[in-house]
Each structure stands twice: as structure tokens, then as C-alpha cells.
Amino acid sequence: MSTSICLIRHGETAWNAVRRLQGWQDIELNETGREQARALQNYLRSPAFCLPVDAVISSDLQRASETAAIACQHWEIEIQQIRGLRERGFGTLEGQAWDAVGRHGPDQPDDSVDIDYAVEGGESLRQFQTRVLGCFEGLAQAHAGKSLLVFAHGGVIDMVWRKLN
């Protein structure tokens, strides 16, 4: 019995707009992000969206949970918030501009990547991947045969996508 998961990235925040690393910082949606969530709600209410929805699950960070709340307010489904769906923790780099942490991002100061390296207070890429994939395995088992809408973050989606390829 398979579980269907529709994975959705949160709407825009002020930090997204200026390319600042958010990580575990609990940044709310900006008005553009709220408009994006309302547009998603319009789609989810339309005949074009024909998947059943048994559960709505979100990261516990407000940019994801607020997107879920706005997009799914037309259903009477409680949104379950899960800490395991959080973006990668970037520790002391959170709040800095992406450009300030190197042209390849926080993991790639040059052309190599150490998947076990974590900045102070943050997660390594391996820790992040293990957390995310474990969370999705748990969701699939707990909701066997169900259809889920899962609201998360770009890094979370990237980890799932890499596993599926």
C-alpha cells in the first residue's frame, strides 16, 4: 500500500527576497509569500487539483506552516507540524547573505564538498539528509495508503529529489 506525497515549498519571506540564509530562523512570509499561498489555495480548490487529501503536514517553522494554513484553509483538516521537516540548520551562517558564504554556498567554499562538515551550531549535509529522509520514511509508514500534502523548504525538497533520482 503506497503513500502519495505532494511536496510543496513555502512562500517567499523577506529573507528569501534578499537571498539571506534562513535555516532554522523562524521568518514569517512577506506579502508576496502570502499572495503565493493564496494562489495555491485557488489551485487546490479548483477542478484542476483532483488528488484526495487525507492529511496536511508542515514544517514547524512559520514560513511553511503559514503557507499551509493559507493554502488549505478551505478544508477542515488540522495541519500537523513536524520539526523533522525543517530546513537545514546553518548555525552561525544564518542571517548572512548567500553571496557572503561563497560562490557555491555554505557547503562548498571551493569545488569540493565535505558532507560531514557542519558550521558551528549547524547540521552537516549528512545529518540533514538523514533527518529529512527518516522523517519522510516515518510519514509514509504512519500514513500508509493515504495522500498527503507536505509543506516544507527548498533544502528538504532537494534532499527528497536527490533520493528519488
C-alpha positions as CSV (number, residue, x, y, z in Angstrom):
1,M,0.0,0.0,0.0
2,S,1.7,3.1,-1.2
3,T,1.5,6.6,0.3
4,S,1.2,9.6,-2.1
5,I,3.1,12.8,-1.1
6,C,2.6,16.1,-2.7
7,L,5.6,18.2,-1.6
8,I,5.2,22.0,-1.5
9,R,7.8,24.7,-0.8
10,H,6.7,27.6,1.4
11,G,6.0,31.1,0.0
12,E,8.5,33.9,-0.1
13,T,9.9,35.6,3.0
14,A,11.8,39.0,3.3
15,W,15.0,37.0,3.7
16,N,14.3,34.9,0.5
17,A,13.8,38.1,-1.4
18,V,17.3,39.4,-0.5
19,R,19.0,35.9,-0.6
20,R,19.7,35.5,3.2
21,L,20.3,32.1,4.7
22,Q,17.3,31.3,6.9
23,G,17.9,27.8,8.1
24,W,16.1,27.4,11.5
25,Q,15.4,31.1,11.8
26,D,11.6,31.4,12.1
27,I,11.0,34.0,9.5
28,E,7.4,34.8,8.5
29,L,6.0,35.1,5.0
30,N,6.1,38.5,3.4
31,E,3.2,39.8,1.4
32,T,4.4,38.2,-1.8
33,G,4.6,34.8,0.1
34,R,1.0,35.3,1.3
35,E,-0.1,36.0,-2.2
36,Q,1.7,32.9,-3.4
37,A,-0.1,30.9,-0.7
38,R,-3.5,32.3,-1.7
39,A,-2.8,31.5,-5.4
40,L,-2.0,27.9,-4.3
41,Q,-5.3,27.8,-2.3
42,N,-7.1,28.8,-5.5
43,Y,-5.5,26.0,-7.4
44,L,-6.2,23.5,-4.6
45,R,-9.9,24.4,-4.6
46,S,-10.1,24.2,-8.4
47,P,-11.2,21.2,-10.5
48,A,-7.6,21.0,-11.8
49,F,-6.5,19.7,-8.5
50,C,-8.1,16.2,-8.3
51,L,-6.0,14.4,-5.7
52,P,-7.6,13.3,-2.5
53,V,-6.1,14.9,0.6
54,D,-6.0,12.8,3.8
55,A,-3.6,14.9,5.8
56,V,-1.8,18.2,5.7
57,I,1.7,18.2,7.3
58,S,4.1,21.1,7.6
59,S,7.5,22.0,9.0
60,D,7.1,23.7,12.3
61,L,8.8,26.9,11.0
62,Q,6.1,29.6,10.4
63,R,7.0,30.3,6.8
64,A,5.9,26.7,5.9
65,S,3.1,26.4,8.4
66,E,1.7,29.8,7.4
67,T,1.8,28.7,3.7
68,A,-0.1,25.5,4.6
69,A,-2.7,27.4,6.8
70,I,-3.5,29.9,4.0
71,A,-3.4,27.3,1.1
72,C,-5.5,24.7,2.9
73,Q,-8.0,26.9,4.9
74,H,-10.9,25.8,2.7
75,W,-10.5,22.2,4.1
76,E,-11.4,21.2,7.6
77,I,-8.1,19.4,8.1
78,E,-5.8,20.0,11.1
79,I,-2.3,20.8,10.0
80,Q,0.3,18.6,11.7
81,Q,3.6,20.4,12.3
82,I,6.8,18.3,12.4
83,R,10.2,19.6,13.4
84,G,11.9,17.0,11.2
85,L,10.7,18.9,8.1
86,R,12.7,22.0,9.0
87,E,15.2,23.5,6.6
88,R,18.8,22.6,7.2
89,G,20.3,24.3,10.2
90,F,23.1,26.6,9.1
91,G,24.1,27.6,12.6
92,T,26.3,30.8,12.7
93,L,25.8,31.4,9.0
94,E,22.0,32.0,9.4
95,G,21.1,35.6,8.5
96,Q,24.1,36.1,6.2
97,A,23.7,36.7,2.5
98,W,24.2,33.6,0.3
99,D,26.9,35.6,-1.6
100,A,28.8,36.2,1.6
101,V,29.3,32.5,2.3
102,G,31.0,31.7,-1.0
103,R,30.0,31.4,-4.6
104,H,29.0,27.7,-4.1
105,G,27.0,28.2,-0.9
106,P,27.8,27.3,2.7
107,D,28.9,23.7,1.9
108,Q,31.2,24.5,-1.0
109,P,33.9,27.1,-0.2
110,D,35.8,25.7,-3.2
111,D,35.0,22.9,-5.7
112,S,34.8,20.1,-3.1
113,V,32.1,19.2,-0.6
114,D,32.6,17.6,2.8
115,I,29.2,16.1,3.6
116,D,30.2,15.7,7.2
117,Y,31.2,19.3,7.8
118,A,28.9,21.4,9.9
119,V,29.4,25.1,10.7
120,E,29.2,26.0,14.4
121,G,25.6,25.3,15.6
122,G,24.5,23.8,12.3
123,E,24.0,20.5,10.7
124,S,26.2,18.7,8.2
125,L,24.8,17.8,4.9
126,R,24.8,14.1,6.0
127,Q,22.9,14.9,9.2
128,F,20.4,17.0,7.3
129,Q,19.8,14.3,4.7
130,T,19.4,11.6,7.4
131,R,16.9,13.7,9.3
132,V,14.8,14.5,6.2
133,L,14.8,11.0,4.7
134,G,14.0,9.5,8.1
135,C,11.1,11.9,8.5
136,F,9.6,11.0,5.1
137,E,10.0,7.3,5.8
138,G,8.1,7.8,9.1
139,L,5.4,9.8,7.3
140,A,5.0,7.1,4.7
141,Q,4.7,4.4,7.3
142,A,2.3,6.4,9.6
143,H,0.1,7.3,6.7
144,A,0.3,4.1,4.6
145,G,-2.1,4.2,1.6
146,K,-3.0,7.9,2.3
147,S,-2.5,11.1,0.3
148,L,-0.5,13.8,2.0
149,L,0.2,17.5,1.3
150,V,3.6,18.3,2.9
151,F,4.8,21.9,3.2
152,A,8.5,22.3,3.7
153,H,11.6,24.1,2.5
154,G,13.8,24.2,-0.6
155,G,16.6,22.2,1.0
156,V,14.1,19.5,2.2
157,I,12.7,19.2,-1.3
158,D,16.3,18.9,-2.7
159,M,17.1,16.0,-0.3
160,V,13.9,14.1,-1.3
161,W,14.6,14.8,-5.0
162,R,18.1,13.6,-4.8
163,K,17.0,10.3,-3.1
164,L,14.4,9.7,-5.8
165,N,16.9,10.2,-8.7
